[in-house]
């Protein structure tokens, strides 16, 4: 018997869909824990192995390059084979790659390990965003994405606590092995718990009706990439990622080095500043998703809610341009922490615009396209960052200035491309 209109309108209690979000949250936590280990150990490895800034920029850029290609391919793959199998395969690849860093001996070895990590980790976001599109109505998606995206910051918080302790106690190679092995525990839980909403025994008829309240269908064949690249809607997401992903990569891979160079913060002292930054980023991720979801529930259009939330984030990020001249460690940390929180606020809403404008069967593909653009921009930015720092003797002023201003420019271009954020035509 069909669910009543009241059942469809009102959320059926907490719902099993939030258990799925919890699984995605822990996947992102592990993803960023593995991704962050090299950044935490970078000053130590640089002194021990004699890397230049250009060497380090080259090493981390290989992650971005393979991550970019991986996003383009895995986004398509997730739409074809589904997220249960796709995300399971991704975490196996990236966990083995994370552990593989322990075998590296020099720049070439670390570059190879980062490249393999990028391929595996590329499957995470397309799968997670597609999962949310399949399990949540539109008005809850930004909140759900904000919650699972908070896992990125939890991983970044855990890393500076755990990694230095393992490295000091047993060695830096053991830090890569121990953190990389965690993904296999998550894999067991994912395979045991995850099913699609329609076939999951824990999903009630009322909750399934609520999930399907927007009337979207996931059926249909794949749409060619060429067709999608012709859409302004796809380009809005691509531009948003290309402009802002390099900033987040800079925070992940260069912040420990910035703190070391500018304020003398060594391996055992990096935990406090990084925890403060990523703890606030967690708050930003959830708050950003909650804000636009709340606006939509209050009657705002999806277009107005998403763009207003993103504008607030862009304004909050702008002052980070002054971080290198802050004068004190904790003033610089405060500026970066607010910017990191606002980036996650921005990101929760940027991911949502894909499922706002495209049917569920195409979400992972479009997310992968945008992720490809963001990571390719990150690849170029990391190489330029290394060369610029070598050329200026470690001066971060120009880099932070760009980080502070790019979000307002990105939002302006997004608005020009999709002034009303209408659904893409001819792909439903």
N, C-alpha and C positions, 0 to 999 in steps of 0.2 A: 504494500500500500504506500502511496506517495506521502511524503512528509507534508504537514500543513504549512501554510504560509508563515505562521508564527514561528514554527521550528526553523524555517529557512532564514527568517529575519534575525532572530535572536541566536547568539552563539550558544551551542549546547554544552554548557559548563566549561570546564577547562579544556576538554577534548584531547584526543590522542595525538592530534597534529602537533601539539607542543612537545611531546616526547620525541618526535622526529626532529624538531628544531634543536632539542638538547643533543641529539646525536650529531647534527651538523656543527653545533657549537664546539663539541669536543674534537671533531675532525679538524676544524680551523685552528683550535688550540695546538694540536699536534703539528699541523702544517707550519705554523709560525714558530713554534719551538724549534723545529728542525731547520727552518730557514734562518733563524736568528743566531744559531750557534757560531757561525763563521764571523759574524759581525762582532760578537762579544769577544771572541778570541783574537780578532784581527790585530790589535796593537801588540799582543804577545807574540803572535806568529810573525808579524812584520819584523820585530826585533830579532827573533830567533832565526828566521829564514832569510833575512836581508831583503825583503820586498821594498820596492819604491811605491809611491802613491800610484804611479801609472800601472805597475804590476797588479796592485790590489784592484784598481779600477777595471783592469782587463779580466781578472778572475771573476768578480761579481757580475760583470757585463755578460759573461757566458750564460749565467743563470737566466738573465732577462731575455737573451736571444732564443734559447730553447724553450723558455716559458712562453714566449710570444708565439712561436710556431706550434707548440703544444696546445695552447689555448684555441688557436684556429682549428686544429684538427680534433681535439677532444670535445670541443663544443658541438661539432657536427656528430661525433661519435656518440655522445650522451643522448642526442635526439634520436639516434638510430637504435642503440642497444638498451637504453634506459639507465637510470641512475644507480640501481642496485648493483648491477654487474660493473658498470663503468667506474663508479667511485671506489669499489673494492679493488679493482685492478690498479687504479691510480695510487692508492695508499701503499700497495705492495711495492710499486716501482719507486716512489719517493722515499719510503723507509729504507729500502736497500741502498739507494743512492746516498742518503744521509749517513748511513753507517760506512759507506764506501770512502768518505772523506778521511777516515783513519788510515787508509792505505796510501794517501798522497804523500809525496816527498818534496815537491816543488811547485812552481807556478803552473806547469802543464798538468800535473796530477790534480791539483785543486780545481783548475779550469774544467777538466773532464768530469770531476765529481759534481761541480756546480751545474754543468750542462745536463747531467743525468737527473739531478734534483729538479731542475726546471721542467723537464719533460713530465716527470711524475706529478709534481705539484700543480701543473696546469689543469688537471682534471677536477680540482676541488671546487673552484668558484662556479664554472658552468653547471656542474652537477648540483651544487647547493642552491643556486638561484632557480634552476629548473625544478628542483624538489619543492621549493616554496611555492612556485607557480602551480604545481600540481596539488598541493596540500592546503592552500589558503585562498580565500576570496581576496579581491584587490584591496579592500580597505585594511586588511591585516598584514599585507605582504611587507610593507616597509618596516613594521615592528618586528616581524619574524626575521627579516634580513638583518635588521639592526641587532637582534639578539644573537643570531649565529655569528655575525660579523664581529661581535664582541670577543669571540674566541681568539681572533687574531691578536688582540691586545693581551689576553690572558697568557697566550703562548709567549708573547714578548715580555711579559712580567716574570713568568717562571724562568725563562732563559737566564737572565742575569743573576738569579738566585742560585739555580742549580748548576749551571755550566762552570762558573768560576770554582765552586766547591769541588766538583768532580775533577776539573783540570789541576787544581792545586793538590788534591789528595792522590789522584791516580795518574793524571796526565791528560794532555789535550786530545790525544787520540781516543781515549776511553770516553771523553765527553761526547764525541760524535757517535760512538757505538751505543752508548746508553740511551741517548735521546732518540736515536733512530729506531731503536727496538720498540719504543712505546706504541708505534702505529699498529703493530700486529695484535695488540690487545683490543684496540678499537675495532679492527677488522672482524674479530669474532663476534662482538656485540652487533655490528652493522648487519652481518649476514643472518644473525639469529632474529633480529627485530624487524628489519625493513621489508615492507611489501608496499605495493601501490595502494592508494586509499580504497579503490573499488574492491580489492581482494584481501584487505587486511581484516582479520577477525575481530580486532579491537575497535574498529570504527563503526559506530552506530549509524542507523539509517538517517537519523536527525543530523548527525555531524556531517555525513556525506552530502546531504542536501545543502547544508550550510556552506560546505567547501565549494559546491557547484552552483552557488547562488548567482554568479555572474553569467551563467549560461555559456561559458567557454567550452570548446571541445578540443581535445588533444589529438584527434584523429587526422589523417591526411598524410600525404607523402612529403618528402623533403623539398624545400625550395632551393633552387640553384643559388650559389654565392653571388653570381653576377646579378641576379634579380635583386638580392638584398642590398648589394652595393649601390644600386640605383635609387634606393629609398632615402629620403631625408631623415626619416625616423632612425634608421640604422646609423647614419652619419652623426646624429646628435649624440648617441652613446659613444661612438668611436672617438669623436672629438673630446668628449668629456674625459674619457680614459687616457687619451694621448697627452692631454695637457696636464693631468693631475697624478697619474700613476708614477711618473718619475720622481715626484716630490715624496711620495710614500716610500719608494725604494731608497731614496736618499736618507730618510729617517732610519730605515731598517739597517742599512749597510754602513752608513757613515757617522751616525750619532756617537757611537763609542769612540771613534777616532777624533771627532770634533771635540768631545769632552776631554780626551787625552791630550790633544794638541793645545787647546785653548785654556784648559783649567787643570791639567796635570792629573786627571782622574784615571787611575790605573785599574787593572783587572778586578782586584778585590773591592774597589770602591765604586764600581760602575752600577751596582745594583740599585742604590738609593735613587739616583737621578732617573734611571730608566723605568723603575717601578712607578715613580711619580708620573712620568710622561704617559706610560701605557695604561695606568689605572684611570687617569682622566680620559684617555682615549676610549676606554670601555664605556664610561658614562656617556661620552659623545655618541657612540655607536647606537646605544639603546635609545637615548633621548632623541636623536635625529629621526630614527624610525618611528618612535612614538609620536613625535610632533606632527609629521605629515599624516599619519594614520588618524590622529585625533582631529586634525583639520578636516579630513574627508568625512569622518563621522559627524562633524558639526555642520556639514553641508557645503563645504568648499569643493570646488571642482578639483579633479586630480591634477590638472595642469597648474592651477594656482597653488595648491598645497605643496607639490613637489618643488616648484621653482622658488617659492617663498622660503622653504626649509633650506634649499641649496644657497640662496642669497645670504641668509643668516650665517651659514657656515663660511662662505667666502669672505664676509666682512670680519669674522672672528680670526680668520687665518692671516689676514694682511699684516698685523703687527709682528709676525715672526721674522719679517725682514730685518728687524733690529736686533735679533739674537746675538750676532757676533760682537756687537758694541754694547751689550747689556751691562758689562762691568763686573758683575758677580756671577758665580756659578748658578745660584738658585734663581736669579732673575732670568738668565738665559733658559734654564730648565722650565720656568713658568711660561715663557713665551712659546717654547716648542711644545709644551704639554697642551696648551690651549689650541695651538694649530693642529696637533695630532688628534685631539678630540673633535675639532671641527672637520678635519678630513674624514673621519669615520662617520660623522653626521652626514656629510656630503655624500659619501660612498653608499650609505644605506639607501638614500633616495635616488642616486644615479642608477644603481642596479634596478630599482623598481621601474624606471621609465621603460625598460625593455618589455617587461610583462604588462605594462600599461598600454603599450602600442602594438604588441605582437601576440599571436596565439601561442599557447603553451608548447606546442610541438616544435616551435622555432626559437624558443627562448635561449636554450643553451648555445645554439649556433650563433645568434646575435651577440650573446655575452662573450663567446669565444672570439668573435671578430673585434669587438672593442678591446678585449684583453690583449689580443695580438698587437693592436695599435699602441696600447699603453706600454706594453713590455718592449716593443721595438724602440719607442721613444726613451724608455728607461735604459735600454742597451746603449744608445748614443749618449745619453746624459751621464751615465756612469763613466764612460771612457773620457768624456770631456771634463768631468769633475776631477778625475785623477790627474789629467794633464794640467788643468788649471791650478790645482793645488801644488803640483811640482813647480810650475812656472812662477807662482806667487809666494812660495815659501810657506804654504799652509794657510793662506788667507781665504776665509769662507764668506766674506762680505757679499760678493756678487751672487754667489750661489743662494744664500738665504733671501736676497732681494727678489730673485726670480721665484723662489718658493712662495713668497708672500703674495705676489701679485697675480699668479697664473689662474687662480680659481675664478676671479671676477671676469677675466678675459674668456675663460671657458664657458661660464654661464651665459655671457653675452652671445657667444657663437651658437650655443645650444638654443637660445631663445630665437635667434634669427632663423635657424633651421626648422624648428617646430614651435611656432608661436602659440599654437593651441594644443599641441601634443595629441593630435588625432591618431586613431589607429591606422596602421599601414594598409594601403589598399591592394586588393588582388592577391593577398596571401592568407586569407582566413580559411 
